């Protein structure tokens, strides 16, 4: 190939300009979208109390305990998920309270038509059917949400209740499943009511309500930490999928247990 032919090819290649307009238009569209969907880092300042003479440059071993927060605070928190309620405080967590959930529906057209179905968090959109009309109940026809305590194998636990519907516990606050004449038990009201059993047949064994057991636990905490500076406060933090009606009922339980100062928070999924 001669010099003249090489120059001709270079000239032809130079005539093919690249059109950058589509690429620029794409950048103009995509950059705002990416900025709107981005999560920016949040900077926070932590007030830490570190021991003196520690770090990479220290030559003296630290033998004294670091200063601790001496504030007399309980920092009570109730954590709610779709199957567990856990109470936490400044110094740790209580054992988790596992539960099964049931929804009761009442027909708006005929109040005698009632249906209770188990709620499965894996299928949150499952609807209850009206046995009379064959049509799904509306969300406004959901009258109540029942929670029953289970063990870790999802078996519903039982407890004795009075005829008035109050849970029966022993001196340590543990649910009671059987009594005999002469036994001393406690009716879980606020304040607790001591009972000497006269007739065991006055009590019936039924599924243990998670609301009642939560009230029982909160009352024990109140009795033990009544001198805390925030003894009337509790934070209720729930996952976004938790039904608001359930949160409201647990708020009522907290008020009955004398925690009227309630804060609401959201657990990140």
N, C-alpha and C positions, 0 to 999 in steps of 0.2 A: 504494500500500500504506500503510495507516494505522499509527499508532504501536502500537496493540494487536496488529496482525498481526506486526509486526517483533519485538515482545517474545515472541510465541508461538514464532517460528522460533528465536530465540536459546535459549529454554528447551528446545525439542526437541533442538537441537544439543548442549546441555550435558548432556543425559541419556545420550549415547553415549560412555561412558568407554572408553579404549584399554587393552586387556589386555596388560600388559608381561611377564607370566610366561613365555611362550614365548621371548621375546628374552633374558630373564635366564637361563633354563635353557641357552640356546645359548651365552651367554658363559661360564657355569660350566663347560661341556664344552670349548669351543674354546681358552680361555686356557691350561689345563695342557698341551694338545696342542701348542700353538705354542711354549710354553716348553721342552718336552722335545725338540722338533725343531730348536731354535735352536742355532747355533754361536756361542759367546761368544768375544770377542776375547781373545787371549793377549798379555799385556804382558811384554816381555823387555827387559833392559838390555844395551846393547852398549857394550863398552869400546873407545871410539874414541880414537885419538891424532891430534889435529888440529894443524896447524901453528900456531905462535904468530903473533899479530897478523893474523888474517884475520877476515873478517866484514863486516857492513854499515857498521861504524863505524871501520874501520881507515883510516889515512891513509898507512901505510907498506907498500910492495909486499913480498910474501914472496919471498925469493930463495933460501932454504935449503930443502932437501928435508925433508919430514916424517919423523919417526922411524918406523922400520919394526920389525916384530917380528923380533928377532934370534934367536929360538929355532930350534934346528936340528931342525926337524920336517919329516917327509915328508907326513903326513896323506893316506895312500894310500886311495883309495876305488874300488871296483868297482861300476859302475852296470849293472844287468841289466834289459832289457826283453824283449819276446817275439821280437825279431829282431836286437838289437844288444847288445853288451857294450862298455862304455867304461871305461877306467882314467883316473882323475883324481888329481891330487896338488896340493900347495900352490901350485905355479907354473903349472898348466894341465892340459890334457887330451891324452892320446894319441889318434891317429886311431881312429875307431870301428871295432870288429870286427863286421862284418855276418855273419849266419849263417842257415842253414836247419836246421830241426829235424826229426828222425825218431824215431818211437817203435817199439821192438821188443817184440812180445808173444810169449810162450811159453805154450802150453796147459798148464794144471795137470794135466789128465788124461793127456796124451801130450806129453812134453817134446820129442819130435821135430817137433812142429808149431810152426813159427815164422813170424811175419809181421812185416814192417817197413813202416810207412806214413809218408808225410810228414805233418807236423803243420802245419795252417794256423791261425794265431791268429784268423783271421776266423770260423772255425767250430770253436770249442773243444770242442763237444759231439759232434763226429764220432767214431764208434766204429769200431774195427777188427773185422773179421769173421773168425771161425775158419773156415779153408777146409775143415776136416774135418767140423765139426758144422753149419756155416752159421749159427751164433749169434754174437752179439758177444762179444769178449773182455771179461773183467772187469778193472777197474782194477788189481786185485792181480796180474794176469797180465802186466802191463807190466814187462819185465825191465830195459830200458835206454832211455836217451834219448841219441841221437847228435846232435851239433851239428857242422855243416860250414861252414867259412869261405866266404863269397861276396864278390863284388865288389858295387858299388852297383847293378848290373843284375841281381842275384840269381843270377849264374852261379857255381857251386861251383868253388873254386880247388883246385889239386892241389899235391902235394909228394912228394918221395922219402921212403921209410921203409925202415928196416932190416928184416931178417927177424924181428927180435925186436919189431918194432912201434914203434920210436923214430923220431921226426921228425928229418930232416936239415936243417941250416941252414948258412949261410955264416958267415964271420968276424964279420959285422955282425949276425948273428941273423936274416937274411932266409931264408924257405923256399927250398929248392933243388929245382929240377924236372929237372935233368939233370947228370950228372957223366961224367968220362972218367978213365981211369987216370992217376994222379999228382995228381989234384985233392986239396986239403986242405979237408975239411968238418968239421962238428961234429955229434955226436949229442946231441940235446936231452935229456940226463939231468942230474941235479944231483949233482956238478958236471958241466959240459959235458965231453964226451969228444972229443978231436981225433982225426980219422981221415984217413989218407992212402989214397985209393981205389986198391985193387989190381984188383978186378974189378967193373965197373959193373953187371953182371948180379945182383950180390948185393943191389941196391936196387930197390924197385918203386915205381912212380908210382901214387898213389891220392889220394882226396879228403882235403883237409887238415882235420884235426879242430880245431874251435875250442878244445877243451880243451887240445890240445897247443900251439896258437899262444898261448893265454893263459898257459900255463906258461912258454913261451919269453919272452914279454914281461915277466912278473913276475920271472923270473930275471935279465933284463937290468937291470931297475930295482933289484933287490937288489944286484947287482954295482956299480952306479953310486952308490947312496945307502946303502951299508952303514954309513956313519958317522952316519946320522941318529939322533936320540934315540928315535924310534919306528919304527926300521927293521924291527921284527918284527911290526908291527901293520897291519891292513887292515880297512876297513869295507866290507861287502858289502850294497848296497842294491838291492832288487828290487821290481818292480811286483807288485801283489797277484795278478795273473793268472799269474805265472811259477811253473811246477811246482816243488814243494819238492825233488824228486829232482834237478833240474837245479842248484839252489842248493847242495845237498850235494856234488855232484861238483865244482863250482867252489870250494867250501870245501876239498876235498881237494887240488885243484890249488894253492891258496894255501899250504897246509901243505907240499906238496912243494917249493915255491919258497921255503920258509923264512919264511913269514909266519904263525906259529902263533897270534898274538894276534888273533883274528877277532871283529869285532862285526857284528851283523845289524841292518839298518834296512829300512824300507819306503818305496818311492817312491810318492808320491801320484799317482793316475791323473788 
